Amino acid sequence: MTEPSERRASGALEGEVMQALQQAAEPLAAGDVQTRLSGDLSYSTVVTILSRMYAKGLLKRKKAGRAFVYSPVSDQPGLAALQMHRVMDSEPDSRAVLARFVSSLSEQDERILRDLLQDP
């Protein structure tokens, strides 16, 4: 059980929810997500976080009876790429952001990026 003084770090709950959904073999309803999470979260808290994640474009949902079932829009690398795209799209000077990002890559990551760019 999570005590009030043991609050999760920002984004930690989303991470736990995402992990539960990615490990599931099928889309999950809020109650199913709730049982897979650590701690003592209320059903309404789980519904709220699922709704927020859906609004952010991290999850897809479909109607199943009177409720929704949720699943990730992509795997973990795909979600990271989606977040990177959102950051780039939100910046007025995406070239500068990309240049700063590339200049901070390790030599190994730079080689990987070069290989990816040269691959047809």
C-alpha positions in Angstrom: 0.0 0.0 0.0 1.3 3.5 -0.9 1.2 5.8 2.1 0.5 9.5 1.5 4.1 10.3 2.4 5.3 7.8 -0.2 3.8 9.5 -3.3 5.0 8.3 -6.7 7.3 10.5 -8.6 5.8 12.5 -11.5 5.2 10.1 -14.4 5.8 7.0 -12.3 2.2 6.0 -12.2 1.9 6.4 -16.0 5.0 4.2 -16.3 3.5 1.5 -14.1 0.2 1.6 -16.1 2.1 1.4 -19.4 4.1 -1.6 -18.2 1.0 -3.4 -17.1 -0.7 -2.8 -20.5 2.4 -3.8 -22.5 2.7 -7.0 -20.5 -0.9 -7.9 -21.1 -1.8 -10.2 -24.0 -5.0 -8.2 -24.7 -6.5 -4.8 -24.0 -7.4 -4.2 -20.3 -10.3 -2.5 -18.6 -9.5 -0.1 -15.7 -10.4 -2.7 -13.1 -7.9 -5.2 -14.7 -5.2 -2.5 -14.7 -6.0 -1.7 -11.1 -5.4 -5.3 -10.0 -2.0 -5.4 -11.8 -0.6 -2.3 -10.2 1.3 -2.1 -7.0 -0.2 -0.1 -4.2 -3.7 0.6 -3.2 -5.0 2.8 -6.0 -8.7 3.6 -6.2 -10.6 2.6 -9.3 -11.3 6.3 -10.1 -7.6 7.1 -9.9 -6.9 4.3 -12.4 -9.7 5.6 -14.7 -8.3 9.1 -14.5 -4.7 8.1 -15.4 -6.0 5.9 -18.3 -8.1 8.8 -19.6 -5.2 11.2 -19.4 -2.9 8.8 -21.1 -5.5 8.3 -23.9 -5.8 12.1 -24.3 -2.0 12.3 -24.6 -2.1 9.8 -27.4 -0.2 7.1 -25.5 -3.1 4.6 -25.4 -5.9 3.5 -27.7 -9.2 2.4 -26.4 -12.4 0.7 -27.5 -15.8 0.2 -26.0 -16.3 -3.2 -24.4 -19.8 -3.4 -22.9 -20.3 -0.3 -20.8 -16.6 0.3 -20.2 -13.5 0.9 -22.3 -10.5 -1.4 -22.7 -7.1 0.2 -23.2 -3.9 -0.8 -25.0 -0.6 1.0 -25.8 -0.4 2.7 -29.2 3.1 1.2 -29.6 5.8 -0.7 -27.9 8.3 1.1 -25.7 10.7 2.2 -28.5 7.8 3.4 -30.5 6.4 5.4 -27.6 9.8 7.0 -27.0 9.9 8.0 -30.7 6.4 9.4 -30.4 7.5 11.6 -27.5 10.5 12.8 -29.4 8.3 13.7 -32.4 6.0 15.7 -30.1 8.9 17.7 -28.6 10.2 18.4 -32.1 6.8 19.5 -33.3 6.2 21.8 -30.4 9.4 23.7 -30.8 9.6 26.7 -33.2 13.2 25.9 -34.1 13.2 22.2 -34.5 16.5 22.3 -36.4 18.3 23.9 -33.4 16.7 21.3 -31.1 17.8 18.4 -33.3 21.3 19.9 -33.7 21.7 20.1 -30.0 20.4 16.6 -29.5 22.8 15.2 -32.2 25.8 17.1 -30.7 25.1 15.4 -27.3 25.1 11.8 -28.7 27.8 9.4 -27.6 30.1 8.1 -30.3 28.3 4.8 -30.3 24.8 6.4 -30.7 26.2 8.7 -33.4 27.4 5.7 -35.3 24.0 4.0 -34.9 22.3 7.2 -36.2 24.7 7.4 -39.2 24.0 3.7 -40.0 20.2 4.3 -39.8 20.4 7.4 -42.0 22.4 5.5 -44.6 20.1 2.5 -44.6 17.5 2.7 -47.4 
